[in-house]
Amino acid sequence: MTLLAQRRGMIAGRRSGEQWLRTARLSSGLVLMIFVVLHFANHMLALISLDAAEAGRQWFMMLWRNPVGTVVFYGALLVHVTLVMFALYRRRTLIMPWREALQVGLGLLIPLLIAQHVIGTRIFSELSGVDDTYEFVVNSLWVWSPSKGLQQAIAVVAIWVHGCLGLYFWLRYRPWFAEAGPVLIIVAALVPVLTLLGFVNAGRTVQYVLFTGTSGIDPALLNSAEALRDLTIEFAYAVYAAIIVLVLFLRMVRTYRERRSVVEIRYASGQRVRVPRGYTVLEASRLGGIPHNAVCGGRGRCSTCRVRVLEGLDALPPLGPIEKSTLTRIHAEPDVRLACQLHPDEDIKVAPMLAVDRNFGIFGPGVVPTPGREQEVAILFCDLRSFTAISDHKLPFDTVFLLNRYFALVGRAVEGAGGRLDKFIGDGAMAIFGLNSSREEACRQALVASSAIIRELQRVSDELTAELGQPLRIAIGIHSGAAIVGTMGYGKTMGVTAIGDTVNIASRLESV
């Protein structure tokens, strides 16, 4: 077996493991997010009373402080942190989009923020046998060591933002995410606010209890917890710092070794980037400051980073499972590869297939992109017949008034049936049904909308027959099937629309 064949086999094996690593990282992150949500909910109960928070803690402890819960939580924590460190090591460049950089930075900061809290609660409780009640923990953070309480408040925000970014990267291209986004943002903003308000209310309550002398907490226990925390926290910080230093050192060693074997990525624009073997084309673009689309963040979930290989196609490693799945869905030609998944072993020349707008990006300012996807929908086209003959004898004001009456009744009918009014074209309109429902339901919605349009147009026609001199007539075409749905357009005209044969057939039916 040649050296090149061996290298290709290694790359194929590595890519087959990428899906498993991604699943493990996502699964462990979801377990940790569930733990965080329940923990924060416990703090929110403190808005009711300290007793309510303590009662919630009992349920929380029943779920997590048992052999199964302990293994699940700490196993997920170990897996997640290990995979984060591994991902940090695998990155060929630390240049990344700001959202991704924020998530990585917070992920590295969180262990430093929560180490004292973990040592002062779970570890102290296990070693001393003392029940770390809610009042005990709040007392230690609010009264005895306010600076540590402030640190935990910062940790609440850091953990929540880190988790929400992870969920955002995972869910942002789901069909329902665009509509659910505003509600999710409100929930995401309320959770840390209510959590911190609960902590503040609990702290003030504990402070009042101490002032009145009715607290049942033994100060000696707090001293013991502080002593244990101070004894172990420096060791924990040292171990964590050593792990990060080790990862960075291994990155430096790898980079040094790889620099002895570099490949050159040449672009159709004439730009060139020399990178160590093992970099992806997308990483090379980022390192060289070359604009390159990657809507999914370089995870192989979309095809916006795809490139056409102009030279060096035969020397490329085979498609991995992630890349093959994505390219198969878009029926890509053999010389098209995903830049985020392509690790060239030899010099190549490529041409990015989607140009980047340097000023606004691919989607324009302030636009939340919806990636292109194939979806079963129903398309409705409608058009006023002989409207030109009617408008020729009307003043411009009257023509606009009549069109707005028509547009309003079409819009109400479409939205009332559950569809999306896509666009108005002259005296015609296009509507989409089934963006969030089945194909059967989309067809029913389109028929309901068409019936309402005909009924309402007849009513308007009866009102204006004397002025128009003839009745208003309308043609409607409906067709259902697969269409490409996504955010398209430019600037302020960007919006979710559909294209494809299904749309064309509906348009032709309307024009018959």
Secondary structure, DSSP 8 states (H G I E B T S, - for coil): --HHHHHHHHHHHHHHHHHHHHHHHHHHHHHHHHHHHHHHHHHHGGGT-HHHHHHHHHHHHHHHSSHHHHHHHHHHHHHHHHHHHHHHHH-S-----HHHHHHHHHHHHHHHHHHHHHIIIIIHHHHH-----HHHHHIIIIII-HHHHHHHHHHHHHHHHHHHHHHHHHHTTSTTHHHHHHHHHHHHHHHHHHHHHHHHHHHHHHHHHHHHT-----HHHHHHHHHHHHHHHHHHHHHHHHHHHHHHHHHHHHHHHHTTSEEEEEETTS-EEEEETT--HHHHHHHTT-----TTSSSSSSSTTEEEEEE-GGGS----HHHHHHHHHTT--TTEEETTT---SS-EEEEESS---TTT-TT-TT------EEEEEEEEEEEEETHHHHHTTS-HHHHHHHHHHHHHHHHHHHHHHT-EEEEEETTEEEEEE-TTS-HHHHHHHHHHHHHHHHHHHHHHHHHHHHHHSS--EEEEEEEEEEEEEEEESSGGG-EEEEESHHHHHHHHHHH-
